[in-house]
Amino acid sequence: MGGEQLEEIEITSHGVVRERAYALLNLDTGKVVSAKGSKLYSDLLKCSARYVLTPSRSGKISSVIVTLANGGVVNSDDPSSNEKLSKFFGRQIQLI
């Protein structure tokens, strides 16, 4: 999934702060969704995600907005976000 272009980032000895705070989990396989599974997730790289608030080391992890390849938008705070992602990908998906 594509990310967002940032004006500035915070880097620690572990890398970019909050770079990989979220993932999509395929509930049927128990595996994290990856672009390596291009046959299963052909539209994954056409989707993008961005934080609602700028990530920081000291703060709570912000919710994210996922823009789907079909133009749909999913907010991680939305109780139906997993249902929307599952419908889009045609598999049982959970945002973790």
Biopython code that builds the backbone (N, CA, C, O; Angstrom):
import numpy as np
from Bio.PDB.StructureBuilder import StructureBuilder

atoms = [
    (1, "MET", "N", (0.851, -1.163, 0.000)),
    (1, "MET", "CA", (0.000, 0.000, 0.000)),
    (1, "MET", "C", (0.895, 1.224, 0.000)),
    (1, "MET", "O", (1.899, 1.274, 0.710)),
    (2, "GLY", "N", (0.533, 2.186, -0.783)),
    (2, "GLY", "CA", (1.295, 3.419, -0.809)),
    (2, "GLY", "C", (1.070, 4.235, 0.442)),
    (2, "GLY", "O", (0.055, 4.083, 1.122)),
    (3, "GLY", "N", (1.997, 5.082, 0.737)),
    (3, "GLY", "CA", (1.893, 5.935, 1.910)),
    (3, "GLY", "C", (1.613, 7.364, 1.507)),
    (3, "GLY", "O", (0.996, 7.633, 0.477)),
    (4, "GLU", "N", (2.070, 8.258, 2.327)),
    (4, "GLU", "CA", (1.870, 9.676, 2.064)),
    (4, "GLU", "C", (3.218, 10.364, 1.978)),
    (4, "GLU", "O", (4.204, 9.888, 2.540)),
    (5, "GLN", "N", (3.259, 11.467, 1.283)),
    (5, "GLN", "CA", (4.476, 12.260, 1.202)),
    (5, "GLN", "C", (4.511, 13.183, 2.412)),
    (5, "GLN", "O", (3.568, 13.936, 2.656)),
    (6, "LEU", "N", (5.599, 13.120, 3.167)),
    (6, "LEU", "CA", (5.716, 13.895, 4.393)),
    (6, "LEU", "C", (6.701, 15.045, 4.228)),
    (6, "LEU", "O", (7.687, 14.930, 3.500)),
    (7, "GLU", "N", (6.429, 16.140, 4.901)),
    (7, "GLU", "CA", (7.331, 17.287, 4.882)),
    (7, "GLU", "C", (8.557, 17.013, 5.744)),
    (7, "GLU", "O", (9.667, 17.427, 5.409)),
    (8, "GLU", "N", (8.349, 16.311, 6.859)),
    (8, "GLU", "CA", (9.460, 15.960, 7.734)),
    (8, "GLU", "C", (9.111, 14.680, 8.478)),
    (8, "GLU", "O", (7.940, 14.336, 8.637)),
    (9, "ILE", "N", (10.149, 13.979, 8.931)),
    (9, "ILE", "CA", (9.966, 12.736, 9.669)),
    (9, "ILE", "C", (10.887, 12.732, 10.878)),
    (9, "ILE", "O", (11.867, 13.474, 10.939)),
    (10, "GLU", "N", (10.554, 11.891, 11.826)),
    (10, "GLU", "CA", (11.393, 11.704, 12.996)),
    (10, "GLU", "C", (12.054, 10.338, 12.864)),
    (10, "GLU", "O", (11.377, 9.326, 12.687)),
    (11, "ILE", "N", (13.373, 10.316, 12.950)),
    (11, "ILE", "CA", (14.120, 9.065, 12.815)),
    (11, "ILE", "C", (14.804, 8.744, 14.135)),
    (11, "ILE", "O", (15.430, 9.602, 14.756)),
    (12, "THR", "N", (14.670, 7.492, 14.549)),
    (12, "THR", "CA", (15.338, 7.007, 15.750)),
    (12, "THR", "C", (16.304, 5.898, 15.349)),
    (12, "THR", "O", (16.461, 5.601, 14.164)),
    (13, "SER", "N", (16.938, 5.300, 16.321)),
    (13, "SER", "CA", (17.841, 4.177, 16.027)),
    (13, "SER", "C", (17.081, 2.973, 15.472)),
    (13, "SER", "O", (17.689, 2.054, 14.922)),
    (14, "HIS", "N", (15.757, 2.976, 15.615)),
    (14, "HIS", "CA", (14.918, 1.885, 15.094)),
    (14, "HIS", "C", (14.297, 2.212, 13.745)),
    (14, "HIS", "O", (13.575, 1.390, 13.180)),
    (15, "GLY", "N", (14.570, 3.406, 13.221)),
    (15, "GLY", "CA", (14.026, 3.798, 11.925)),
    (15, "GLY", "C", (13.054, 4.944, 12.041)),
    (15, "GLY", "O", (13.084, 5.696, 13.016)),
    (16, "VAL", "N", (12.187, 5.084, 11.049)),
    (16, "VAL", "CA", (11.206, 6.167, 10.996)),
    (16, "VAL", "C", (10.095, 5.898, 12.018)),
    (16, "VAL", "O", (9.529, 4.806, 12.068)),
    (17, "VAL", "N", (9.800, 6.912, 12.823)),
    (17, "VAL", "CA", (8.779, 6.784, 13.866)),
    (17, "VAL", "C", (7.423, 6.462, 13.248)),
    (17, "VAL", "O", (6.957, 7.146, 12.337)),
    (18, "ARG", "N", (6.807, 5.414, 13.761)),
    (18, "ARG", "CA", (5.453, 4.969, 13.377)),
    (18, "ARG", "C", (5.319, 4.568, 11.906)),
    (18, "ARG", "O", (4.217, 4.583, 11.356)),
    (19, "GLU", "N", (6.434, 4.212, 11.272)),
    (19, "GLU", "CA", (6.370, 3.865, 9.848)),
    (19, "GLU", "C", (5.488, 2.650, 9.594)),
    (19, "GLU", "O", (4.776, 2.598, 8.591)),
    (20, "ARG", "N", (5.531, 1.697, 10.476)),
    (20, "ARG", "CA", (4.760, 0.465, 10.276)),
    (20, "ARG", "C", (3.852, 0.196, 11.481)),
    (20, "ARG", "O", (3.905, -0.873, 12.089)),
    (21, "ALA", "N", (3.031, 1.174, 11.806)),
    (21, "ALA", "CA", (2.161, 1.049, 12.972)),
    (21, "ALA", "C", (0.919, 0.208, 12.684)),
    (21, "ALA", "O", (0.334, -0.363, 13.604)),
    (22, "TYR", "N", (0.516, 0.126, 11.434)),
    (22, "TYR", "CA", (-0.689, -0.607, 11.041)),
    (22, "TYR", "C", (-0.344, -1.639, 9.979)),
    (22, "TYR", "O", (0.653, -1.523, 9.266)),
    (23, "ALA", "N", (-1.198, -2.649, 9.895)),
    (23, "ALA", "CA", (-1.076, -3.661, 8.845)),
    (23, "ALA", "C", (-2.464, -4.221, 8.566)),
    (23, "ALA", "O", (-3.390, -4.040, 9.357)),
    (24, "LEU", "N", (-2.596, -4.893, 7.447)),
    (24, "LEU", "CA", (-3.826, -5.613, 7.123)),
    (24, "LEU", "C", (-3.565, -7.088, 7.342)),
    (24, "LEU", "O", (-2.559, -7.622, 6.876)),
    (25, "LEU", "N", (-4.468, -7.747, 8.050)),
    (25, "LEU", "CA", (-4.335, -9.163, 8.358)),
    (25, "LEU", "C", (-5.425, -9.950, 7.645)),
    (25, "LEU", "O", (-6.607, -9.623, 7.753)),
    (26, "ASN", "N", (-5.024, -10.992, 6.914)),
    (26, "ASN", "CA", (-5.976, -11.901, 6.294)),
    (26, "ASN", "C", (-6.413, -12.879, 7.383)),
    (26, "ASN", "O", (-5.613, -13.698, 7.834)),
    (27, "LEU", "N", (-7.663, -12.801, 7.805)),
    (27, "LEU", "CA", (-8.145, -13.633, 8.907)),
    (27, "LEU", "C", (-8.234, -15.107, 8.550)),
    (27, "LEU", "O", (-8.187, -15.958, 9.439)),
    (28, "ASP", "N", (-8.359, -15.424, 7.275)),
    (28, "ASP", "CA", (-8.438, -16.826, 6.861)),
    (28, "ASP", "C", (-7.083, -17.517, 6.941)),
    (28, "ASP", "O", (-7.004, -18.695, 7.291)),
    (29, "THR", "N", (-6.021, -16.790, 6.618)),
    (29, "THR", "CA", (-4.681, -17.397, 6.615)),
    (29, "THR", "C", (-3.868, -17.041, 7.849)),
    (29, "THR", "O", (-2.901, -17.727, 8.181)),
    (30, "GLY", "N", (-4.261, -15.962, 8.533)),
    (30, "GLY", "CA", (-3.490, -15.492, 9.679)),
    (30, "GLY", "C", (-2.229, -14.749, 9.265)),
    (30, "GLY", "O", (-1.376, -14.468, 10.107)),
    (31, "LYS", "N", (-2.098, -14.426, 7.983)),
    (31, "LYS", "CA", (-0.903, -13.757, 7.477)),
    (31, "LYS", "C", (-1.178, -12.283, 7.187)),
    (31, "LYS", "O", (-2.290, -11.894, 6.829)),
    (32, "VAL", "N", (-0.135, -11.481, 7.354)),
    (32, "VAL", "CA", (-0.224, -10.065, 7.020)),
    (32, "VAL", "C", (-0.293, -9.935, 5.505)),
    (32, "VAL", "O", (0.447, -10.599, 4.779)),
    (33, "VAL", "N", (-1.181, -9.082, 5.043)),
    (33, "VAL", "CA", (-1.359, -8.837, 3.614)),
    (33, "VAL", "C", (-0.095, -8.180, 3.064)),
    (33, "VAL", "O", (0.461, -7.268, 3.677)),
    (34, "SER", "N", (0.343, -8.647, 1.919)),
    (34, "SER", "CA", (1.573, -8.139, 1.317)),
    (34, "SER", "C", (1.400, -7.999, -0.190)),
    (34, "SER", "O", (0.654, -8.747, -0.822)),
    (35, "ALA", "N", (2.100, -7.036, -0.740)),
    (35, "ALA", "CA", (2.089, -6.863, -2.196)),
    (35, "ALA", "C", (2.777, -8.043, -2.882)),
    (35, "ALA", "O", (2.633, -8.225, -4.091)),
    (36, "LYS", "N", (3.520, -8.842, -2.122)),
    (36, "LYS", "CA", (4.145, -10.041, -2.693)),
    (36, "LYS", "C", (3.079, -11.032, -3.141)),
    (36, "LYS", "O", (3.319, -11.852, -4.027)),
    (37, "GLY", "N", (1.912, -10.957, -2.533)),
    (37, "GLY", "CA", (0.788, -11.797, -2.935)),
    (37, "GLY", "C", (-0.046, -11.070, -3.970)),
    (37, "GLY", "O", (-1.251, -10.895, -3.791)),
    (38, "SER", "N", (0.586, -10.649, -5.044)),
    (38, "SER", "CA", (-0.076, -9.789, -6.030)),
    (38, "SER", "C", (-1.312, -10.429, -6.659)),
    (38, "SER", "O", (-2.224, -9.719, -7.084)),
    (39, "LYS", "N", (-1.353, -11.757, -6.723)),
    (39, "LYS", "CA", (-2.547, -12.400, -7.276)),
    (39, "LYS", "C", (-3.722, -12.264, -6.323)),
    (39, "LYS", "O", (-4.863, -12.107, -6.757)),
    (40, "LEU", "N", (-3.447, -12.323, -5.029)),
    (40, "LEU", "CA", (-4.511, -12.200, -4.030)),
    (40, "LEU", "C", (-4.907, -10.749, -3.787)),
    (40, "LEU", "O", (-6.068, -10.452, -3.504)),
    (41, "TYR", "N", (-3.940, -9.853, -3.898)),
    (41, "TYR", "CA", (-4.163, -8.443, -3.554)),
    (41, "TYR", "C", (-3.690, -7.538, -4.680)),
    (41, "TYR", "O", (-2.854, -6.659, -4.469)),
    (42, "SER", "N", (-4.220, -7.751, -5.861)),
    (42, "SER", "CA", (-3.739, -7.026, -7.038)),
    (42, "SER", "C", (-3.929, -5.513, -6.932)),
    (42, "SER", "O", (-3.195, -4.759, -7.571)),
    (43, "ASP", "N", (-4.883, -5.065, -6.152)),
    (43, "ASP", "CA", (-5.136, -3.634, -6.032)),
    (43, "ASP", "C", (-4.439, -2.991, -4.833)),
    (43, "ASP", "O", (-4.593, -1.792, -4.601)),
    (44, "LEU", "N", (-3.685, -3.765, -4.079)),
    (44, "LEU", "CA", (-3.071, -3.233, -2.857)),
    (44, "LEU", "C", (-2.181, -2.024, -3.128)),
    (44, "LEU", "O", (-2.247, -1.033, -2.400)),
    (45, "LEU", "N", (-1.361, -2.094, -4.155)),
    (45, "LEU", "CA", (-0.449, -0.980, -4.442)),
    (45, "LEU", "C", (-1.156, 0.230, -5.048)),
    (45, "LEU", "O", (-0.559, 1.296, -5.198)),
    (46, "LYS", "N", (-2.424, 0.057, -5.393)),
    (46, "LYS", "CA", (-3.224, 1.179, -5.886)),
    (46, "LYS", "C", (-3.948, 1.895, -4.746)),
    (46, "LYS", "O", (-4.606, 2.914, -4.956)),
    (47, "CYS", "N", (-3.818, 1.350, -3.541)),
    (47, "CYS", "CA", (-4.408, 1.956, -2.344)),
    (47, "CYS", "C", (-3.344, 2.795, -1.648)),
    (47, "CYS", "O", (-2.150, 2.606, -1.875)),
    (48, "SER", "N", (-3.776, 3.715, -0.808)),
    (48, "SER", "CA", (-2.824, 4.510, -0.039)),
    (48, "SER", "C", (-3.371, 4.730, 1.368)),
    (48, "SER", "O", (-4.567, 4.588, 1.621)),
    (49, "ALA", "N", (-2.468, 5.078, 2.268)),
    (49, "ALA", "CA", (-2.859, 5.337, 3.654)),
    (49, "ALA", "C", (-2.131, 6.568, 4.157)),
    (49, "ALA", "O", (-1.006, 6.859, 3.751)),
    (50, "ARG", "N", (-2.798, 7.283, 5.052)),
    (50, "ARG", "CA", (-2.165, 8.446, 5.673)),
    (50, "ARG", "C", (-2.689, 8.574, 7.101)),
    (50, "ARG", "O", (-3.829, 8.225, 7.404)),
    (51, "TYR", "N", (-1.818, 9.087, 7.964)),
    (51, "TYR", "CA", (-2.223, 9.343, 9.342)),
    (51, "TYR", "C", (-3.145, 10.548, 9.396)),
    (51, "TYR", "O", (-2.993, 11.488, 8.617)),
    (52, "VAL", "N", (-4.097, 10.521, 10.310)),
    (52, "VAL", "CA", (-4.966, 11.670, 10.539)),
    (52, "VAL", "C", (-4.158, 12.778, 11.219)),
    (52, "VAL", "O", (-4.287, 13.951, 10.868)),
    (53, "LEU", "N", (-3.326, 12.401, 12.194)),
    (53, "LEU", "CA", (-2.446, 13.336, 12.887)),
    (53, "LEU", "C", (-0.992, 12.931, 12.649)),
    (53, "LEU", "O", (-0.699, 11.746, 12.486)),
    (54, "THR", "N", (-0.099, 13.883, 12.628)),
    (54, "THR", "CA", (1.323, 13.609, 12.417)),
    (54, "THR", "C", (1.852, 12.693, 13.510)),
    (54, "THR", "O", (1.678, 12.983, 14.694)),
    (55, "PRO", "N", (2.497, 11.589, 13.131)),
    (55, "PRO", "CA", (3.024, 10.652, 14.135)),
    (55, "PRO", "C", (4.154, 11.275, 14.952)),
    (55, "PRO", "O", (4.950, 12.065, 14.444)),
    (56, "SER", "N", (4.203, 10.900, 16.223)),
    (56, "SER", "CA", (5.318, 11.308, 17.071)),
    (56, "SER", "C", (5.646, 10.177, 18.023)),
    (56, "SER", "O", (4.803, 9.331, 18.322)),
    (57, "ARG", "N", (6.857, 10.175, 18.485)),
    (57, "ARG", "CA", (7.322, 9.132, 19.392)),
    (57, "ARG", "C", (6.611, 9.215, 20.730)),
    (57, "ARG", "O", (6.392, 8.194, 21.382)),
    (58, "SER", "N", (6.253, 10.411, 21.140)),
    (58, "SER", "CA", (5.704, 10.605, 22.474)),
    (58, "SER", "C", (4.188, 10.455, 22.549)),
    (58, "SER", "O", (3.638, 10.287, 23.637)),
    (59, "GLY", "N", (3.517, 10.514, 21.422)),
    (59, "GLY", "CA", (2.059, 10.510, 21.443)),
    (59, "GLY", "C", (1.432, 9.169, 21.101)),
    (59, "GLY", "O", (2.110, 8.220, 20.708)),
    (60, "LYS", "N", (0.128, 9.122, 21.262)),
    (60, "LYS", "CA", (-0.665, 7.962, 20.884)),
    (60, "LYS", "C", (-0.622, 7.807, 19.365)),
    (60, "LYS", "O", (-0.519, 8.795, 18.638)),
    (61, "ILE", "N", (-0.701, 6.580, 18.897)),
    (61, "ILE", "CA", (-0.728, 6.347, 17.453)),
    (61, "ILE", "C", (-2.045, 6.873, 16.898)),
    (61, "ILE", "O", (-3.122, 6.510, 17.370)),
    (62, "SER", "N", (-1.942, 7.725, 15.901)),
    (62, "SER", "CA", (-3.109, 8.335, 15.274)),
    (62, "SER", "C", (-3.875, 7.306, 14.443)),
    (62, "SER", "O", (-3.320, 6.298, 14.005)),
    (63, "SER", "N", (-5.139, 7.580, 14.241)),
    (63, "SER", "CA", (-5.905, 6.765, 13.303)),
    (63, "SER", "C", (-5.396, 7.040, 11.891)),
    (63, "SER", "O", (-4.673, 8.009, 11.658)),
    (64, "VAL", "N", (-5.777, 6.187, 10.966)),
    (64, "VAL", "CA", (-5.357, 6.338, 9.579)),
    (64, "VAL", "C", (-6.572, 6.382, 8.665)),
    (64, "VAL", "O", (-7.643, 5.865, 8.985)),
    (65, "ILE", "N", (-6.370, 7.010, 7.531)),
    (65, "ILE", "CA", (-7.358, 7.039, 6.459)),
    (65, "ILE", "C", (-6.776, 6.218, 5.314)),
    (65, "ILE", "O", (-5.687, 6.513, 4.823)),
    (66, "VAL", "N", (-7.497, 5.196, 4.893)),
    (66, "VAL", "CA", (-7.081, 4.367, 3.769)),
    (66, "VAL", "C", (-7.944, 4.751, 2.572)),
    (66, "VAL", "O", (-9.173, 4.713, 2.640)),
    (67, "THR", "N", (-7.289, 5.120, 1.480)),
    (67, "THR", "CA", (-8.005, 5.398, 0.239)),
    (67, "THR", "C", (-7.843, 4.178, -0.656)),
    (67, "THR", "O", (-6.727, 3.805, -1.020)),
    (68, "LEU", "N", (-8.952, 3.569, -1.003)),
    (68, "LEU", "CA", (-8.949, 2.349, -1.796)),
    (68, "LEU", "C", (-8.797, 2.666, -3.278)),
    (68, "LEU", "O", (-9.034, 3.797, -3.703)),
    (69, "ALA", "N", (-8.410, 1.689, -4.049)),
    (69, "ALA", "CA", (-8.188, 1.868, -5.490)),
    (69, "ALA", "C", (-9.457, 2.310, -6.217)),
    (69, "ALA", "O", (-9.378, 2.953, -7.263)),
    (70, "ASN", "N", (-10.619, 1.971, -5.673)),
    (70, "ASN", "CA", (-11.881, 2.361, -6.310)),
    (70, "ASN", "C", (-12.356, 3.743, -5.860)),
    (70, "ASN", "O", (-13.444, 4.180, -6.235)),
    (71, "GLY", "N", (-11.529, 4.440, -5.045)),
    (71, "GLY", "CA", (-11.890, 5.769, -4.571)),
    (71, "GLY", "C", (-12.569, 5.768, -3.213)),
    (71, "GLY", "O", (-12.758, 6.826, -2.613)),
    (72, "GLY", "N", (-12.937, 4.594, -2.724)),
    (72, "GLY", "CA", (-13.548, 4.501, -1.400)),
    (72, "GLY", "C", (-12.556, 4.905, -0.320)),
    (72, "GLY", "O", (-11.343, 4.798, -0.504)),
    (73, "VAL", "N", (-13.077, 5.364, 0.795)),
    (73, "VAL", "CA", (-12.242, 5.811, 1.907)),
    (73, "VAL", "C", (-12.650, 5.057, 3.169)),
    (73, "VAL", "O", (-13.836, 4.913, 3.466)),
    (74, "VAL", "N", (-11.643, 4.579, 3.907)),
    (74, "VAL", "CA", (-11.880, 3.845, 5.146)),
    (74, "VAL", "C", (-11.082, 4.521, 6.254)),
    (74, "VAL", "O", (-9.875, 4.727, 6.126)),
    (75, "ASN", "N", (-11.767, 4.867, 7.345)),
    (75, "ASN", "CA", (-11.107, 5.438, 8.514)),
    (75, "ASN", "C", (-10.938, 4.327, 9.545)),
    (75, "ASN", "O", (-11.889, 3.604, 9.841)),
    (76, "SER", "N", (-9.738, 4.191, 10.089)),
    (76, "SER", "CA", (-9.481, 3.118, 11.050)),
    (76, "SER", "C", (-10.338, 3.251, 12.306)),
    (76, "SER", "O", (-10.521, 2.266, 13.021)),
    (77, "ASP", "N", (-10.872, 4.445, 12.599)),
    (77, "ASP", "CA", (-11.753, 4.641, 13.753)),
    (77, "ASP", "C", (-13.183, 4.186, 13.488)),
    (77, "ASP", "O", (-13.975, 4.057, 14.421)),
    (78, "ASP", "N", (-13.517, 3.944, 12.237)),
    (78, "ASP", "CA", (-14.866, 3.525, 11.858)),
    (78, "ASP", "C", (-15.078, 2.074, 12.281)),
    (78, "ASP", "O", (-14.304, 1.204, 11.881)),
    (79, "PRO", "N", (-16.102, 1.793, 13.077)),
    (79, "PRO", "CA", (-16.360, 0.411, 13.509)),
    (79, "PRO", "C", (-16.564, -0.568, 12.343)),
    (79, "PRO", "O", (-16.383, -1.774, 12.509)),
    (80, "SER", "N", (-16.938, -0.053, 11.169)),
    (80, "SER", "CA", (-17.157, -0.930, 10.013)),
    (80, "SER", "C", (-15.937, -0.979, 9.086)),
    (80, "SER", "O", (-16.044, -1.458, 7.957)),
    (81, "SER", "N", (-14.782, -0.492, 9.547)),
    (81, "SER", "CA", (-13.596, -0.440, 8.681)),
    (81, "SER", "C", (-13.182, -1.827, 8.195)),
    (81, "SER", "O", (-12.846, -1.983, 7.021)),
    (82, "ASN", "N", (-13.197, -2.830, 9.060)),
    (82, "ASN", "CA", (-12.795, -4.174, 8.634)),
    (82, "ASN", "C", (-13.774, -4.749, 7.609)),
    (82, "ASN", "O", (-13.368, -5.436, 6.671)),
    (83, "GLU", "N", (-15.044, -4.468, 7.793)),
    (83, "GLU", "CA", (-16.060, -4.921, 6.834)),
    (83, "GLU", "C", (-15.827, -4.279, 5.464)),
    (83, "GLU", "O", (-15.926, -4.953, 4.438)),
    (84, "LYS", "N", (-15.522, -2.994, 5.445)),
    (84, "LYS", "CA", (-15.270, -2.282, 4.183)),
    (84, "LYS", "C", (-14.014, -2.809, 3.494)),
    (84, "LYS", "O", (-14.006, -3.000, 2.278)),
    (85, "LEU", "N", (-12.956, -3.046, 4.266)),
    (85, "LEU", "CA", (-11.722, -3.589, 3.695)),
    (85, "LEU", "C", (-11.948, -5.000, 3.167)),
    (85, "LEU", "O", (-11.448, -5.353, 2.099)),
    (86, "SER", "N", (-12.688, -5.797, 3.902)),
    (86, "SER", "CA", (-12.983, -7.171, 3.480)),
    (86, "SER", "C", (-13.778, -7.190, 2.176)),
    (86, "SER", "O", (-13.504, -7.989, 1.281)),
    (87, "LYS", "N", (-14.749, -6.313, 2.084)),
    (87, "LYS", "CA", (-15.551, -6.238, 0.859)),
    (87, "LYS", "C", (-14.682, -5.842, -0.330)),
    (87, "LYS", "O", (-14.806, -6.420, -1.411)),
    (88, "PHE", "N", (-13.801, -4.857, -0.135)),
    (88, "PHE", "CA", (-12.945, -4.398, -1.216)),
    (88, "PHE", "C", (-11.999, -5.499, -1.686)),
    (88, "PHE", "O", (-11.866, -5.727, -2.888)),
    (89, "PHE", "N", (-11.338, -6.186, -0.749)),
    (89, "PHE", "CA", (-10.349, -7.200, -1.113)),
    (89, "PHE", "C", (-10.953, -8.579, -1.390)),
    (89, "PHE", "O", (-10.267, -9.467, -1.896)),
    (90, "GLY", "N", (-12.233, -8.758, -1.061)),
    (90, "GLY", "CA", (-12.884, -10.047, -1.318)),
    (90, "GLY", "C", (-12.386, -11.153, -0.410)),
    (90, "GLY", "O", (-12.462, -12.331, -0.760)),
    (91, "ARG", "N", (-11.882, -10.785, 0.747)),
    (91, "ARG", "CA", (-11.371, -11.715, 1.753)),
    (91, "ARG", "C", (-11.633, -11.115, 3.128)),
    (91, "ARG", "O", (-11.854, -9.910, 3.250)),
    (92, "GLN", "N", (-11.610, -11.946, 4.157)),
    (92, "GLN", "CA", (-11.798, -11.448, 5.523)),
    (92, "GLN", "C", (-10.521, -10.742, 5.969)),
    (92, "GLN", "O", (-9.502, -11.384, 6.223)),
    (93, "ILE", "N", (-10.588, -9.417, 6.061)),
    (93, "ILE", "CA", (-9.428, -8.586, 6.375)),
    (93, "ILE", "C", (-9.682, -7.825, 7.660)),
    (93, "ILE", "O", (-10.789, -7.345, 7.905)),
    (94, "GLN", "N", (-8.641, -7.718, 8.480)),
    (94, "GLN", "CA", (-8.709, -6.905, 9.699)),
    (94, "GLN", "C", (-7.543, -5.921, 9.705)),
    (94, "GLN", "O", (-6.401, -6.298, 9.442)),
    (95, "LEU", "N", (-7.836, -4.673, 10.003)),
    (95, "LEU", "CA", (-6.802, -3.648, 10.156)),
    (95, "LEU", "C", (-6.243, -3.782, 11.568)),
    (95, "LEU", "O", (-6.964, -3.641, 12.557)),
    (96, "ILE", "N", (-4.940, -4.057, 11.639)),
    (96, "ILE", "CA", (-4.306, -4.238, 12.958)),
    (96, "ILE", "C", (-3.189, -3.238, 13.157)),
    (96, "ILE", "O", (-2.542, -3.236, 14.204)),
]
sb = StructureBuilder()
sb.init_structure("model")
sb.init_model(0)
sb.init_chain("A")
sb.init_seg("    ")
for serial, (resi, resn, name, xyz) in enumerate(atoms, 1):
    if name == "N":
        sb.init_residue(resn, " ", resi, " ")
    sb.init_atom(name, np.array(xyz, "f"), 0.0, 1.0, " ", f" {name:<3s}", serial, name[0])
structure = sb.get_structure()
